[in-house]
């Protein structure tokens, strides 16, 4: 690092390379840690199915709106707890292009609660609705 220049006098500049190195390391650490915090921590015991439909088309894009109903009848939309399902679905359906709603409900939840969630989604304009299950082989 130069401190003096014989022709121009004192040089006062900041060396940015160590700062950039530290920032890139911090960025990499955050990129590695983020998926652990984003993953859903809602416990749902899904019902099991023994057969598969002939054609399965699973769209893993972010356009799928997941409604999760836990065993104690708490409702989550995209891993966020909601009090009013209808208001939250209006908001979520307005944000996505493909209006696909998937309901994940604990196997001990009343079927009426699942049907109500599907009915609200269809009433608000969801193009496709479905129920999530675990497939046993």
C-alpha positions in Angstrom: 0.0 0.0 0.0 1.4 3.4 -1.0 1.3 6.1 1.5 3.4 8.7 -0.3 3.8 9.6 -3.9 6.8 11.7 -4.7 5.1 13.8 -7.3 1.6 14.3 -5.9 2.2 14.1 -2.2 0.1 12.0 0.2 -2.2 9.3 -1.2 -5.3 8.7 0.8 -7.4 5.9 -0.7 -9.2 3.0 0.8 -8.3 -0.5 -0.3 -11.7 -2.1 -1.2 -10.6 -5.6 -1.9 -10.6 -6.9 1.7 -14.1 -5.3 2.2 -15.4 -7.0 -0.9 -14.0 -10.4 0.2 -15.7 -10.1 3.6 -19.0 -9.1 2.1 -18.9 -12.1 -0.4 -18.2 -14.5 2.4 -21.1 -13.1 4.4 -23.3 -13.4 1.3 -22.3 -17.0 0.8 -23.1 -17.8 4.5 -26.5 -16.3 4.2 -27.2 -18.2 0.9 -26.4 -21.5 2.7 -28.4 -20.7 5.8 -31.5 -19.3 4.2 -33.1 -22.6 3.1 -33.1 -23.9 6.6 -35.2 -20.9 7.8 -37.5 -20.8 4.8 -38.6 -24.5 5.0 -42.0 -25.1 6.6 -42.0 -26.3 10.2 -45.7 -27.0 10.4 -46.4 -30.5 11.5 -49.2 -32.2 9.5 -49.9 -35.9 9.5 -51.1 -36.3 5.9 -53.5 -39.2 5.0 -52.1 -42.1 3.0 -53.2 -43.3 -0.4 -52.3 -46.7 -1.9 -52.8 -45.9 -5.6 -51.6 -43.3 -8.0 -53.7 -41.6 -10.7 -52.7 -42.5 -14.3 -51.2 -39.1 -14.9 -49.6 -36.9 -12.3 -48.6 -33.4 -13.2 -47.0 -31.8 -10.3 -46.1 -28.1 -10.8 -43.4 -27.2 -8.4 -43.4 -23.5 -9.2 -44.2 -20.8 -6.7 -47.7 -20.4 -8.3 -49.1 -23.1 -6.1 -50.9 -21.7 -3.0 -50.7 -24.2 -0.1 -53.4 -24.2 2.5 -52.3 -26.2 5.6 -54.8 -27.3 8.2 -53.2 -28.7 11.4 -54.7 -31.2 13.8 -55.8 -28.4 16.1 -57.6 -26.6 13.2 -55.1 -23.8 12.7 -55.0 -22.6 9.1 -51.8 -21.6 7.3 -51.5 -20.2 3.8 -48.0 -20.7 2.3 -46.6 -21.4 5.8 -48.1 -18.2 7.3 -50.8 -18.6 10.0 -54.1 -16.7 9.0 -57.2 -15.9 10.9 -59.4 -15.2 7.9 -58.8 -17.7 5.0 -61.0 -15.8 2.5 -59.1 -12.5 2.8 -55.7 -14.2 2.6 -56.7 -16.3 -0.5 -58.0 -13.2 -2.3 -54.6 -11.6 -1.7 -52.6 -14.7 -2.7 -54.7 -15.4 -5.8 -54.2 -11.9 -7.1 -50.4 -12.3 -7.0 -50.1 -15.5 -9.1 -50.6 -16.3 -12.7 -51.7 -19.9 -12.4 -54.3 -20.1 -9.7 -53.6 -23.5 -8.2 -54.6 -24.3 -4.6 -53.3 -27.3 -2.7 -54.8 -28.3 0.6 -52.7 -30.2 3.1 -54.8 -31.3 6.1 -53.9 -33.5 9.0 -55.7 -36.9 8.8 -57.5 -36.1 12.0 -59.1 -32.9 10.7 -62.8 -33.0 9.9 -63.5 -33.4 6.2 -65.9 -30.5 6.5 -62.9 -28.1 7.2 -61.1 -29.4 4.1 -64.2 -29.1 2.0 -64.8 -25.5 3.3 -61.2 -24.6 2.3 -61.6 -26.1 -1.2 -65.0 -24.3 -1.6 -63.6 -20.9 -0.6 -60.7 -21.4 -3.0 -63.0 -22.4 -5.9 -65.4 -19.5 -5.1 -62.5 -17.0 -5.2 -61.4 -18.1 -8.7 -58.9 -20.9 -8.3 -58.5 -22.7 -11.6 -57.3 -26.0 -10.0 -57.8 -27.3 -6.5 -56.3 -30.4 -4.9 -55.7 -32.3 -1.7 -52.3 -33.5 -0.7 -51.7 -37.1 0.4 -48.8 -39.4 1.1 -48.6 -42.2 -1.5 -47.6 -45.6 -0.2 -46.1 -48.2 -2.5 
